[in-house]
């Protein structure tokens, strides 16, 4: 029997090692999509074609409907006054889902509005991500609950659920009376205040909308709420019948809501189809731009077929410097392939927008990195409308006036220490 003990120990070590490797791979999984395939001599459906819209619905789950009113809201100055006013107008329900929160003026302003509405008889539901909102004091939530706000924490971090630290809910969803929706990249921290042109006042893009897509954003909130509380919201207070019917808005729009999953994800299919469908222009603004090999090839293929592909991202003021280095490790290949890259200079650039051919645009929480594509819940409003596309084009080009274009000859001359930092960040790229 004693001779079997070393064998059993060896087998035990092998099994433990295999399980550890499986766990590591699950925490660093990527997305499998490599190319968009279409017939020889043909092209992928253009973003302006109705066929593109149909394919996008099938592959990403976006239900595009007409009749929306959509407003782009820039930075804190353009967002919070409108948001506070809409929240104060609530008569029946407010639902708020937020990823990142810190104590400060913004968090306290939200708390004051939600408490006042809850005391006035409005049913107020607040859902916070456990990872992104962990710096909020417990007393902040308790004060809200005493005023009548129903609060829940999503994906609490426990020793037996460490995967919750990687599979995060990055969603921003504010819905008022089932009538008005907000999403974007903003959160509850004071650097989201201001004009986006001054140090410590982040550059951000958000969106306010009315129309049937509000119910889709409400459903995204409801998915998080049932996960955190066990309660599935179906009450007409949250899903009023009138909200399913289009108002008199001009825009066709829908919500892209993604959930973490192994294998191909709606988020990667959305990005791949958008890149492949661009025929003239493709303007991408993203704070955490770390495209994998396959997405770099898709971007280069677009540039080589004549599309004006431009990327706007953060500079050394990024709040996640390792992600900035990880993105810069990809610059040389993209620059050689004809993609233009710009780094925003005045402050941290946190926007997440795409506009293709001046008609297909999106604003939301989705980053251009593996974390957003494979691990996070994300929320974006997607708009198919030339008028709104023109607004997004104009905003993007205006941001370029405050940015520095990265030139290939200058970039290849960067110091070795920068290259080493980029190499180190690349090793962690699937976690970024």
DADAUR-V857616 format. One record per helix or strand. SS is the DSSP state (~ for helix, > for strand). FROM is the first residue (numbers start at 1). LEN is the number of residues. If there is no record, write none. Layout:
BEGIN
ss: {SS SS}
from: {FROM FROM}
len: {LEN LEN}
END
This chain:
BEGIN
ss: {~ ~ > ~ > > ~ > ~ > ~ > > > > ~ > > ~ ~ > ~ > > ~ > ~ ~ > > > > > ~ > ~ > ~ ~ ~}
from: {2 50 65 75 93 101 105 123 138 150 162 169 173 180 188 190 203 205 213 241 251 266 281 289 293 308 321 331 340 349 352 360 368 370 377 386 403 408 416 429}
len: {26 11 10 14 6 1 15 7 9 5 4 1 4 5 1 3 1 6 17 4 8 12 6 1 12 6 8 6 5 1 5 5 1 6 8 15 3 4 12 3}
END
